[in-house]
Amino acid sequence: MKKLLLILTMLLFVLSCGTPQPQKDLETALKALQSGDEKKIQELYSSSETLDNDDSAKIMREGYKKLSYKVKNTKVEGDKATVNLDIKSPDLSSYFPEFLQKGLSIQAANLGKSDEELTKMGEEFTVKFFLEKINSKDLKFSEKNIDVVLKKVDGKWKIDGQDEKNKEILEALTLGFNKLIESLSNLKN
């Protein structure tokens, strides 16, 4: 029995040593998001990049609990690395038409209220609407195989925000909200 434990321990050690550091850093970040470990998230990101503690951040934290991924492979070339993974995340973009329709109805039904009251109602509606969708048994997901490009910054591997290939990880980590932002930007143009 002791020999079996020793062999399993050694195997685990060998397997863990073979994981490239960029992959470890990315997985640490994704696991922190999945668990909602605010302390770990604060350690990994500067305060400007973390989730605020406002009500709308609840949407993201709940969505991250449903995030799953599987790393396929990692390639490291100097200070740049590419991690290929299958990722499954809630896709809230499919609910935007319903959200906009209900939101406009609420706004129309409350004409004459102050901007402050309308803003508060809008925030409450947004949080309630998307939390209901996230906690629904019919939640829609986006499943993709993607490449995540990381670069080494101050000795740590970070997602390269300037690399166009990272648009898909951004989409997954914003739970589809970046599609809404892009759509609204296109309407303004």
Order of alpha helices (4+ residues) and beta strands (2+ residues): alpha-alpha-alpha-alpha-beta-beta-alpha-alpha-beta-beta-alpha-alpha
